[in-house]
């Protein structure tokens, strides 16, 4: 059973300490008070589940304390057990009259006390279950959009829910005792006025609950289409009926509009497209930060659908370090685009603080581990350049290998994809320190996603790493990016890409 919060009250501190130790040993939370007045204050502040109360105490005795405590617990039963050396019958009667639920004489028999506590605990658990059930029923009834009307077998209204007032315009006190017929025009009722639409002729045969359409009437006189479902139950040997009435005005209007205006489906489609374009513009605003306008960077992102799972990002720290990121989330489209947004936000926050590549990678991995569902991950290439010393660091995980090109476009150094994508394993298992490198004047870094390498021609042959290297070879650093773009476009020759494509070319000053 769940533990209780117990208020123990006794002016004898030794007795109070013994009670405290005993109750804590049973796993309960204990609140202590040394007289009746303090007990009342503690009860109001702590709202305990049960009270163990001595009778003979200074300031305020237990009888008066019990009366005041019971006066504060009208909506919820809180058991009070008197613990007292007074053992005459009149003491027991007075204690019970004061509101006590049980009585135990001192010296306390702790075996009996434990049994009484278990009994009270079971009763409190049942009380809580009943309270929870009632609250659930009340919450459901109050939030049901349909009118729920309970009537007796003559049609007199016994109870309604809040939606009945909203739908029909009548207040509860105005409807109770009236006939259900007042909610419907005469032509809706079957047979004589006051008869329920689904009542049987004999009045005793069971009603089969089924939905039928009716015409209902508002308090102001206007009529509206509705459905009614009526079922019966027996309460205290009396036959009762429950009618669930739903206003279907909107449904009827929708049906008419659909019948008269089939082109609304096209309007809805156009609106959806407009919303998608708005979402696309919002995503692009998030992705295209000012750091991407850096003098040493050129990039291209070609989404396979409206939304790209590839992102590129760049930023300079206050210390003058240049950072660049190319990330490729699992899949493509809106789901992939959403997956990489946390990476983007974290990248810009950490680069502003001049954090190391290793720190950024570990933090990104931790974020993705916590936020991404199983089976979703992000491949990443992360670069940091210190232009003043011509030193850089690069970390490649899951994306294709990166290259350092010399002034003529030849591969001077290769950075293999030696690490797992982010979000798959824990940061402690990720491993793989960044690779350090230096460069000569007019060098450039080339980063790309696998979508670029997997782009195909009409013969379904992939562009591949060799296609990228050939496109960059024997070109000047100034026009190299355009040459790669042209080579890829010519290779595809209008053939659509099956995955997002991203490319970054970074000057190494």
Secondary structure by P-SEA (a helix, b strand, c coil): ccccbbbbbcccaaaaaaaaaaaaaabbbbbbbccaaaaaaaaaaccccccccccccccccaaaaaaaaaaacccbbbbbbbbcccccaaaaaaaaaaccccccccccaaaaaaaaaaaaaaaaaaaaaaaaaaaaaaaaaaaccbbbbbbccccccccccaaaaaacccccccccccccccccccccccccccccccccccccccccbbbbbbbbbccccbbbbbbbbbbbbbcccbbbbbbbbbbaaaaaaaaaaaaaccaaaaaaaaaaaaaaaaaaaaaaaaccccccccccccbbbbbccccccbbbbbbccccbbbbbbbbbcccccaaaaaaaaaaaaaaaaaaaacccaaaaaaaaaaaaaacccccbbbbbbbbbbccccccbbbbbccccbbbbbcccccccccccccccccccccccccccccccccccccbbbbbbccccccccccccccccaaaaaaaaccccccaaaaaaaaaaaaaaccccccbbbbbbbbbcc
